[in-house]
């Protein structure tokens, strides 16, 4: 009998990065469980981690390049695929200019070491300003606020959950997500531990969520009104002379400007627009300020609204003004072993926001990317700079970006399209060539991004479990090959020398990670030591690191950046208007399903089976108005589209609000897709208007979208 072995790795499906213990014989997986010795997740696991095996064994998963022909998809060689892709890149850029070739990266790319390290290498060689990613779907506001305040988009302070006495959660559901822009596996237990210490958990959301069920207090708020709640709480802080910057006051400037900004936003004056009584807001500010330590965590619902950047900025300001920034139990920065932030200090001309603007609408670039809300128009609008070719890496923008129907038409209109994906999905079905990378269990893994956002400093490296077959290629191999083929003739020897120096040929990504660990903040730490640890290494709790960690040129924090100051008039204008659209009297919010991850992992039957979960949640009073019962179908209509969906009636959501999960609505036409997707649901994102954006960043508005409903 084949020997039973045990493999330890970090799950790479979501941001929690839970440790896994995999028992296997040969290439047969016997079990996947949580690794109890993992220093971060401590045995926690969710169904998505177990489902990694489903992707590995899936017969529909592509392993060789596919070419679209009149007769259907045809398997071709890697050489032919690379030849055709690079020939078309060169042809289109020669004919239409560098910007005619665009790239889009989906969420799975940031969970993939090879893609994280090597896609930028390839995309830079295109010299196109048309670069897009899922960042501007859901987290651009968080990263831009961090850039404006601290000098780097990933200097996002995370709540010190394990030591805080009070956590205020706004627009987030961490019990389901296990943290977002906050790597925090086992969140439910961590929140319970706060309560066991005598602390308090407060959740602010239009819906009574899974997190609300564990909270000491739930406060219902109207969608997209978080900005006014934070302004009013800051007003209370100053009114009662509770402001304190603590030890960061010596390098923080502009406190008087903040005080002036919030003076008109009293709890009473914002009560109508927030839906929260003045005395509740007052008590909320008092509880936060009088807690020994406290942290305010603002996330998805706060980011994907018309004041996303302003709201995320205010969340940072609220933590700072109450003395809970860079402090144990407050919000803090990590000290990752492989530091992707510190090298940016050496870069010259580090302007990352507004360095250039989109051809249409003039939306600003951020970190070398343009907001995806303009991508469809950039493809479909003729003229100089029009996108003629798109390269998608591990993304499904038809399903995950605003106005998906328009995106579907845009992709169909391209001269040429390439998809780096191992599934034929709603987006990749439009590709001329599909280049499938290896799956999670067939490659090494290191969490390049999420150690930077973790609530505890740890390090873990996952080795390959199952060796890929000879016909397969890793993400690194795909991007390096594309990059090399795009170089001018006659410098192949230089490329080979460069690759050897970077340890890419001999050691792959390992050489880069090993080099980064050895030159990182922890002495005597190299890749070999991390691998030998199997479960990962605990590097300790988060520590104060200001002002040394700042990447601002003057190493100072300016509390009111010019970009935020320019948006104050818009905040005031909407506050004064405060009217409802009679044509669309309800407001739409999204939600995340615990068993899925955005629009991917739906090929796993274990994650899809059971009762339908793509349901519209509405309040009992709204159901009575429309004469609805559970499971009745309704149409939901926005300015862009109409969908039909069954309802679930509940008192766990405010009247006038409707909630639909995102990531659903798979299409079956001309796709090789698993029969597991029988309960495909509907795509909420076709209801989103790509023209409705956070005006500072260009991030799409996905929360508080005006809609109307009718019984079918």
C-alpha positions in Angstrom: 0.0 0.0 0.0 1.2 3.5 -0.8 2.5 5.3 2.2 0.2 8.0 3.7 2.0 11.3 3.9 1.2 14.7 5.4 1.6 18.0 3.6 1.3 21.4 5.3 0.6 24.6 3.3 -1.3 27.9 3.5 -4.6 28.1 1.7 -4.5 30.7 -1.0 -8.2 31.1 -1.8 -9.0 34.1 0.4 -7.1 36.7 2.5 -7.2 34.6 5.7 -4.4 32.3 4.5 -5.3 29.5 6.9 -2.9 26.7 7.5 -3.9 23.4 6.0 -3.0 19.8 6.9 -3.4 17.5 3.9 -3.2 13.7 4.2 -2.5 12.0 0.9 -1.4 8.8 -0.8 0.4 9.1 -4.1 -1.7 11.8 -5.8 -4.9 10.9 -3.9 -6.0 13.3 -1.2 -7.4 11.6 1.8 -8.3 14.6 3.9 -7.8 18.4 4.2 -8.0 19.8 7.8 -7.0 22.9 9.5 -3.4 23.0 10.8 -3.6 23.4 14.5 0.1 24.3 14.7 -0.2 27.2 12.2 0.7 30.3 14.3 -1.8 32.5 12.6 -4.9 30.4 11.8 -4.4 27.9 14.7 -6.5 25.1 13.2 -9.2 27.3 11.6 -10.5 26.1 8.2 -13.5 26.9 6.0 -15.1 24.9 3.2 -13.1 26.8 0.6 -9.8 25.3 1.9 -11.2 21.8 1.7 -12.4 22.5 -1.9 -8.8 23.0 -3.2 -8.8 19.3 -4.0 -11.9 19.8 -6.2 -10.0 22.3 -8.4 -7.0 19.9 -8.7 -9.2 16.9 -9.7 -11.6 18.9 -11.9 -11.8 17.3 -15.4 -13.0 20.7 -16.8 -9.7 22.4 -15.7 -7.5 23.3 -18.7 -3.9 22.1 -18.7 -2.8 23.0 -22.2 -3.3 26.1 -24.4 -6.7 26.5 -26.1 -7.3 28.3 -29.4 -10.7 29.5 -30.5 -11.6 28.2 -34.0 -14.7 28.0 -36.2 -15.0 24.4 -35.1 -14.7 25.3 -31.4 -11.8 25.2 -28.9 -8.7 23.5 -30.2 -5.7 22.3 -28.0 -2.4 23.7 -29.4 1.2 23.6 -28.3 2.7 26.1 -25.9 5.1 27.3 -28.7 2.3 28.0 -31.1 0.3 29.8 -28.3 3.3 32.0 -27.3 4.1 32.7 -31.0 0.5 33.8 -31.8 0.1 35.9 -28.6 3.3 37.8 -29.0 2.9 38.2 -32.7 -0.5 39.8 -32.2 0.8 42.1 -29.4 3.5 43.4 -31.7 1.1 43.7 -34.6 -1.5 45.6 -32.8 0.9 47.9 -31.0 2.7 48.7 -34.2 -0.5 49.5 -36.0 -2.4 51.3 -33.2 0.2 52.3 -30.6 1.4 51.0 -27.2 -1.9 51.8 -25.4 -3.9 49.6 -27.8 -2.9 46.6 -25.7 -4.4 46.5 -22.2 -4.1 44.1 -19.2 -6.6 43.2 -16.5 -5.7 41.2 -13.3 -8.3 39.5 -11.2 -8.3 38.7 -7.5 -6.7 35.2 -7.9 -3.6 36.9 -9.1 -2.7 38.4 -5.8 -3.2 35.0 -4.1 -0.6 33.6 -6.5 3.2 34.0 -5.9 4.2 33.5 -9.5 1.7 36.0 -10.8 2.5 38.5 -8.1 6.2 38.4 -8.8 6.3 38.1 -12.6 3.2 39.6 -14.2 4.5 43.1 -13.5 7.7 42.1 -15.3 5.6 41.3 -18.4 3.1 44.1 -18.2 5.8 46.8 -17.9 7.4 45.6 -21.1 4.1 46.5 -23.0 4.6 50.2 -22.0 0.9 50.7 -22.1 -1.0 52.9 -19.7 -4.0 50.8 -20.0 -3.5 48.5 -17.0 -6.5 47.5 -14.9 -7.2 45.2 -12.0 -9.8 44.1 -9.5 -8.3 46.7 -7.1 -10.6 49.3 -8.5 -13.6 47.1 -8.0 -13.5 46.9 -4.2 -10.3 48.2 -2.4 -8.9 51.2 -4.3 -10.3 53.5 -1.6 -8.5 51.7 1.2 -5.2 51.8 -0.7 -5.5 55.4 -1.9 -6.2 56.6 1.7 -3.1 54.8 2.9 -1.0 56.3 0.1 -2.2 59.8 0.8 -1.6 59.5 4.6 1.4 57.2 4.9 3.2 57.2 1.6 2.4 53.7 0.3 -0.7 52.0 -0.9 -0.1 48.9 1.3 0.7 50.8 4.4 -2.9 50.0 5.6 -3.1 49.9 9.4 -4.8 46.7 10.6 -6.8 46.3 13.8 -4.9 44.6 16.6 -7.8 42.3 17.4 -5.9 40.1 19.8 -5.2 43.0 22.2 -8.0 45.5 21.7 -10.7 46.3 24.2 -13.2 47.7 21.6 -13.6 47.1 17.9 -16.0 49.2 15.8 -16.8 47.5 12.5 -18.2 49.6 9.7 -19.3 48.2 6.3 -17.6 44.9 6.9 -18.5 41.3 7.8 -15.2 39.7 9.0 -16.9 36.6 10.4 -17.6 35.6 6.8 -14.5 37.1 5.1 -12.1 36.3 7.9 -10.8 39.8 7.3 -10.5 41.8 4.1 -7.5 44.1 3.8 -6.9 42.5 7.2 -5.6 38.9 7.3 -7.4 37.5 10.3 -8.3 33.9 10.2 -10.6 32.6 13.0 -12.2 36.0 13.4 -15.3 34.7 15.2 -13.2 33.3 18.0 -11.0 36.5 18.1 -14.2 38.6 18.5 -15.4 36.3 21.3 -12.0 36.6 23.0 -12.4 40.4 23.0 -15.7 40.0 24.9 -14.1 37.5 27.3 -11.5 40.2 28.1 -14.4 42.5 29.1 -14.2 44.3 25.8 -16.9 45.4 23.3 -17.7 44.5 19.7 -19.9 47.0 17.8 -21.1 46.4 14.2 -22.5 49.1 12.0 -24.3 47.9 8.8 -27.6 48.2 6.9 -28.0 44.4 7.5 -27.8 42.3 10.7 -24.9 40.2 9.5 -23.1 37.0 10.7 -20.7 39.4 12.5 -23.7 41.2 14.1 -24.8 37.9 15.7 -21.6 37.9 17.7 -21.5 41.6 18.4 -22.4 43.3 21.7 -24.3 46.0 19.7 -25.5 46.2 16.1 -26.4 49.7 14.7 -28.4 49.9 11.5 -27.2 52.6 9.1 -28.4 53.7 5.7 -26.1 52.6 2.8 -23.3 55.0 1.8 -23.9 57.2 4.9 -20.8 56.0 6.8 -19.0 59.2 5.9 -21.5 61.3 7.9 -21.4 58.9 10.9 -17.6 59.3 11.1 -17.8 63.0 10.7 -20.4 63.2 13.5 -18.3 61.0 15.8 -15.3 63.1 15.2 -17.5 66.1 16.0 -18.3 64.5 19.4 -14.6 63.8 20.1 -13.7 67.4 19.6 -16.8 68.8 21.4 -15.9 66.8 24.5 -12.2 67.5 24.3 -11.4 63.9 23.9 -8.9 64.3 21.0 -5.4 63.0 21.5 -2.8 62.0 19.0 -0.7 60.2 21.6 2.9 59.5 20.7 2.4 60.4 17.0 1.6 64.1 17.6 5.2 65.1 16.9 5.1 64.1 13.3 1.3 64.6 12.6 0.0 67.9 11.2 -3.4 69.5 10.5 -5.5 68.6 13.6 -7.0 72.0 13.6 -8.1 71.5 10.0 -10.0 68.3 11.0 -11.7 70.1 13.8 -12.8 72.8 11.4 -14.1 70.3 8.9 -16.3 68.3 11.3 -17.8 71.3 13.2 -21.1 71.3 11.3 -21.7 67.6 11.4 -23.3 67.0 14.7 -25.0 63.7 15.6 -28.3 65.4 15.4 -27.7 67.0 12.0 -26.7 63.7 10.4 -29.4 61.6 12.0 -31.7 61.7 9.0 -29.1 60.8 6.4 -27.5 58.0 8.5 -30.7 56.7 10.0 -29.1 56.7 13.4 -30.5 58.6 16.4 -28.2 61.4 17.7 -28.0 59.8 21.2 -26.8 56.5 19.7 -24.0 58.3 17.7 -23.0 60.2 20.8 -22.8 57.0 22.9 -20.9 55.2 20.2 -18.2 58.0 20.2 -18.1 57.9 24.0 -17.7 54.2 24.2 -14.9 54.2 21.7 -13.0 57.1 23.4 -13.3 55.7 26.9 -12.2 52.2 26.0 -8.6 51.5 27.2 -7.7 50.6 23.6 -10.0 50.7 20.5 -9.8 50.2 16.7 -12.2 51.3 14.0 -12.3 48.8 11.0 -13.9 50.1 7.8 -14.1 47.9 4.8 -16.0 46.8 1.7 -19.3 48.6 2.2 -17.4 51.8 3.2 -15.1 51.5 0.2 -17.5 50.8 -2.6 -19.6 53.9 -2.4 -19.7 57.4 -3.8 -17.5 58.6 -0.9 -15.3 55.6 -0.6 -11.9 57.3 -0.4 -13.3 60.0 1.9 -14.8 57.4 4.2 -11.7 55.3 4.4 -9.6 58.4 5.1 -12.0 59.4 7.9 -11.7 55.9 9.4 -7.9 56.4 9.6 -8.4 59.9 11.0 -10.8 58.6 13.7 -8.3 56.1 14.9 -5.5 58.7 15.0 -7.5 61.5 16.7 -8.7 59.1 19.5 -5.1 58.0 20.2 -5.5 54.5 18.8 -3.0 54.7 15.9 0.3 52.8 16.0 -0.6 51.5 19.5 -1.1 48.0 20.8 -4.8 47.3 20.8 -5.5 50.0 18.2 -4.6 49.9 14.5 -1.0 49.1 13.6 1.3 48.2 10.8 2.9 44.8 10.2 6.5 44.0 10.1 6.6 41.3 7.3 9.6 39.0 6.9 9.4 39.5 3.1 8.8 43.2 2.9 7.3 44.5 -0.3 6.9 48.1 1.1 10.4 49.0 2.2 12.1 48.7 -1.3 9.8 51.5 -2.5 11.7 53.9 -0.3 14.6 53.8 -2.8 12.4 54.6 -5.8 12.7 58.1 -7.3 9.7 60.1 -8.6 7.3 58.0 -6.6 4.2 59.8 -7.7 1.6 57.0 -7.7 -1.7 58.9 -7.9 -2.8 60.9 -10.9 0.5 60.4 -12.8 -1.7 60.1 -15.9 -5.4 59.9 -16.7 -7.7 57.8 -18.8 -8.4 58.8 -22.4 -12.1 59.0 -21.6 -13.5 60.7 -18.5 -10.0 61.7 -17.4 -10.0 59.3 -14.4 -6.7 59.3 -12.5 -4.2 56.4 -12.5 -3.1 54.9 -9.2 -0.1 52.6 -8.8 0.2 52.3 -12.5 -3.4 51.3 -13.1 -6.6 53.0 -14.3 -10.0 52.4 -12.7 -11.8 49.4 -14.3 -15.0 51.4 -14.4 -13.8 53.0 -17.6 -12.4 49.8 -19.3 -15.5 48.9 -21.3 -15.7 52.4 -22.8 -12.0 52.4 -23.6 -12.5 49.3 -25.6 -15.7 50.3 -27.4 -15.0 54.0 -28.1 -13.1 54.6 -31.3 -10.2 57.0 -31.7 -6.6 57.3 -30.9 -5.6 55.2 -27.9 -8.6 52.8 -28.2 -8.0 49.4 -26.7 -7.8 46.8 -29.4 -6.3 43.8 -27.4 -6.8 42.7 -23.8 -4.8 40.3 -21.8 -6.7 39.0 -18.7 -4.8 37.3 -15.9 -7.0 35.2 -13.6 -10.0 37.5 -13.9 -13.6 37.4 -14.9 -14.6 41.1 -15.4 -17.9 40.2 -17.1 -19.0 38.9 -13.7 -17.1 41.0 -11.3 -17.0 44.6 -12.7 -19.9 47.1 -12.9 -22.3 46.8 -15.8 -21.3 43.3 -16.7 -23.5 43.3 -19.8 -21.6 46.2 -21.3 -18.3 44.5 -20.4 -19.5 41.3 -22.2 -20.2 43.3 -25.3 -16.9 45.1 -25.0 -14.8 41.9 -24.8 -16.7 40.5 -27.8 -15.7 43.6 -29.9 -11.9 43.3 -29.3 -9.6 42.6 -32.2 -7.8 40.0 -30.1 -7.9 38.7 -26.5 -5.8 36.5 -24.4 -6.9 34.9 -21.1 -4.5 33.4 -18.5 -6.9 31.0 -16.8 -7.5 27.3 -16.4 -11.3 27.6 -16.9 -13.5 28.8 -19.7 -15.7 31.4 -18.0 -17.9 34.3 -18.9 -14.9 36.4 -19.8 -12.3 33.9 -21.1 -14.9 32.5 -23.6 -14.2 35.7 -25.6 -10.4 34.9 -25.8 -8.6 33.9 -29.0 -6.0 32.1 -26.9 -6.3 30.7 -23.3 -3.0 30.0 -21.5 -3.8 27.8 -18.5 -1.4 28.0 -15.5 -1.0 25.3 -12.9 -3.4 25.0 -10.0 -2.7 25.8 -6.3 -1.5 22.4 -5.3 0.8 22.1 -8.2 3.0 25.1 -7.3 4.9 26.6 -4.4 3.2 29.4 -2.5 4.2 32.4 -0.4 1.7 35.1 0.7 3.6 38.0 -0.8 0.7 40.5 -0.1 -1.2 39.2 2.9 1.7 38.9 5.4 1.7 42.7 4.9 -1.9 42.9 6.1 -1.9 40.3 8.8 -2.9 41.0 12.4 0.1 39.0 13.6 3.6 38.8 12.2 4.2 35.3 10.9 6.0 33.7 7.9 5.1 30.5 6.1 6.2 28.9 2.8 4.2 26.2 1.0 6.0 23.7 -1.2 4.4 22.0 -4.2 2.2 19.1 -3.2 1.7 17.4 -6.6 4.2 17.9 -9.5 2.5 19.3 -12.6 2.5 17.2 -15.8 5.0 18.0 -18.6 2.4 19.8 -20.7 1.6 22.3 -17.9 3.2 25.7 -17.3 3.4 27.8 -14.1 2.4 31.5 -14.0 6.1 32.3 -13.7 6.9 30.3 -16.8 4.1 31.9 -18.8 5.0 35.5 -17.8 8.7 35.1 -18.2 8.3 33.5 -21.6 5.9 36.3 -22.8 8.3 38.9 -21.4 11.4 37.4 -23.1 9.6 37.2 -26.4 8.7 40.9 -26.2 12.4 41.9 -25.9 14.2 43.4 -29.0 16.2 40.8 -31.0 19.9 40.4 -30.1 19.7 40.6 -26.3 18.7 37.0 -25.5 22.1 36.5 -23.8 21.4 39.6 -21.6 18.0 38.1 -20.7 19.6 34.8 -19.8 22.2 36.6 -17.6 19.5 38.6 -15.9 17.4 35.5 -15.2 20.3 33.6 -13.8 21.2 36.5 -11.5 17.7 36.6 -10.2 17.8 32.9 -9.5 14.7 32.5 -11.8 16.1 29.7 -14.0 17.5 27.5 -11.2 15.3 28.3 -8.3 12.2 30.0 -9.6 10.4 32.1 -7.2 12.3 30.6 -4.3 15.4 32.6 -5.1 13.5 35.9 -4.9 11.7 34.9 -1.6 14.9 33.6 -0.1 16.8 36.8 -1.0 14.0 38.9 0.4 13.9 37.0 3.7 17.6 37.2 4.2 17.6 40.9 3.6 14.4 41.5 5.6 13.9 42.8 9.2 14.4 39.4 10.9 18.0 38.2 11.4 19.0 34.6 10.6 15.8 34.0 8.6 16.0 32.4 5.2 13.8 30.3 3.1 15.3 27.0 4.2 14.5 27.7 7.8 11.0 28.7 7.0 10.4 25.5 5.0 11.8 23.4 7.7 9.3 24.9 10.2 6.5 23.2 8.2 3.7 25.1 10.1 5.2 28.5 9.8 7.0 30.7 12.3 5.5 33.1 14.8 7.4 36.4 14.6 5.4 38.1 17.3 2.7 40.7 17.8 2.5 43.9 15.9 4.7 46.6 17.3 4.7 50.5 17.1 6.8 51.6 14.2 6.1 55.3 13.7 7.5 57.5 12.1 10.2 55.1 10.8 7.7 53.1 8.7 6.3 56.1 6.9 7.2 56.5 3.2 6.2 60.1 2.9 9.2 62.2 1.8 9.2 64.3 4.9 8.2 61.3 7.1 5.3 63.3 8.4 1.6 62.6 8.4 -0.5 65.4 6.9 -4.0 64.8 8.1 -5.9 66.6 5.4 -4.4 65.8 2.0 -5.2 68.1 -0.9 -7.1 65.3 -2.7 -9.4 64.9 0.3 -9.8 68.7 0.7 -11.0 69.0 -2.9 -13.8 66.6 -2.1 -15.3 68.4 0.9 -17.7 70.4 -1.2 -19.2 67.3 -2.7 -19.7 65.8 0.8 -21.5 69.0 1.9 -23.6 69.1 -1.3 -25.0 65.6 -0.9 -25.5 66.2 2.8 -27.7 69.2 2.1 -29.6 67.5 -0.7 -30.5 64.2 1.1 -33.2 63.3 -1.4 -34.4 59.9 -2.7 -34.9 59.0 -6.3 -38.6 58.3 -6.7 -38.0 56.1 -9.8 -35.7 53.8 -7.8 -36.9 54.0 -4.2 -34.9 51.2 -2.8 -31.1 50.8 -2.2 -29.1 47.8 -3.2 -26.2 46.4 -1.2 -24.1 43.3 -1.8 -23.0 40.6 0.5 -20.5 37.8 0.5 -21.5 34.1 0.7 -19.5 32.1 3.3 -19.0 29.2 1.0 -17.8 31.1 -2.1 -15.1 33.6 -2.9 -16.1 36.4 -5.2 -16.8 34.9 -8.7 -14.3 31.9 -8.4 -14.3 28.5 -6.8 -17.8 27.8 -8.2 -16.6 24.7 -10.0 -16.4 22.9 -6.7 -19.6 21.0 -6.1 -19.2 20.9 -2.3 -19.3 24.7 -2.4 -22.4 25.0 -4.6 -24.5 22.1 -3.4 -27.5 22.4 -1.1 -30.2 25.0 -1.0 -30.1 28.1 -3.2 -28.1 30.9 -1.6 -28.3 33.5 -4.3 -31.4 35.2 -2.8 -32.5 38.8 -2.4 -32.9 39.7 1.2 -35.7 42.2 1.9 -37.4 43.5 5.0 -40.8 42.2 6.1 -42.4 45.6 5.6 -41.2 45.8 2.0 -42.5 42.3 1.4 -45.9 43.3 2.7 -45.9 46.4 0.4 -45.2 44.2 -2.6 -47.3 41.3 -1.4 -44.4 38.9 -1.4 -43.8 35.6 0.3 -40.5 33.7 0.7 -39.2 32.2 -2.6 -41.4 34.5 -4.7 -39.5 35.9 -7.6 -39.0 39.6 -8.1 -37.4 41.8 -10.7 -34.8 44.2 -9.5 -34.2 47.1 -11.9 -31.5 49.7 -11.9 -30.5 52.4 -14.4 -28.5 49.8 -16.3 -30.3 46.4 -16.2 -33.0 44.2 -14.7 -32.5 40.8 -13.0 -35.0 38.2 -11.7 -34.3 36.6 -8.3 -36.1 34.8 -5.5 -36.6 36.7 -2.3 -36.0 35.8 1.3 -38.0 37.9 3.8 -36.2 38.9 7.0 -36.2 41.5 9.7 -32.4 41.4 9.6 -32.2 44.2 7.1 -33.4 47.8 7.1 -36.6 48.7 5.3 -36.0 50.1 1.9 -32.8 48.0 1.5 -32.3 44.9 -0.7 -29.2 42.7 -0.4 -28.0 40.3 -3.2 -24.7 38.3 -3.0 -22.0 39.0 -5.5 -20.1 36.5 -7.6 -23.0 34.6 -9.0 -24.8 34.5 -12.3 -22.6 32.2 -14.4 -23.5 31.8 -18.1 -23.5 28.4 -19.8 -23.3 29.4 -23.5 -20.1 28.3 -25.3 -18.4 27.5 -22.0 -16.9 24.3 -20.6 -18.4 24.6 -17.2 -19.0 22.2 -14.3 -22.5 20.9 -13.8 -22.0 21.9 -10.2 -23.1 25.3 -11.2 -26.8 24.4 -11.5 -27.7 27.0 -8.9 -25.8 29.7 -10.8 -28.0 32.5 -9.5 -27.8 36.0 -11.0 -25.1 38.6 -11.5 -25.6 41.6 -9.2 -23.0 43.6 -11.1 -25.0 44.1 -14.2 -27.2 46.4 -12.0 -24.2 48.6 -11.3 -23.7 51.8 -13.3 -20.0 52.1 -14.3 -20.6 55.9 -14.5 -21.3 56.1 -10.8 -17.9 56.3 -9.1 -16.1 57.6 -6.1 -14.9 60.8 -7.7 -11.6 60.9 -6.0 -10.4 57.5 -7.0 -12.6 56.4 -9.8 -13.6 53.3 -7.9 -16.9 51.8 -8.9 -20.0 52.4 -6.7 -21.4 49.0 -5.6 -23.1 49.9 -2.4 -26.3 52.0 -2.0 -27.3 51.6 -5.7 -30.8 52.9 -6.4 -33.2 50.2 -7.6 -36.9 49.3 -7.7 -38.5 45.9 -7.3 -41.6 44.3 -8.6 -43.2 40.9 -8.0 -43.0 38.6 -11.0 
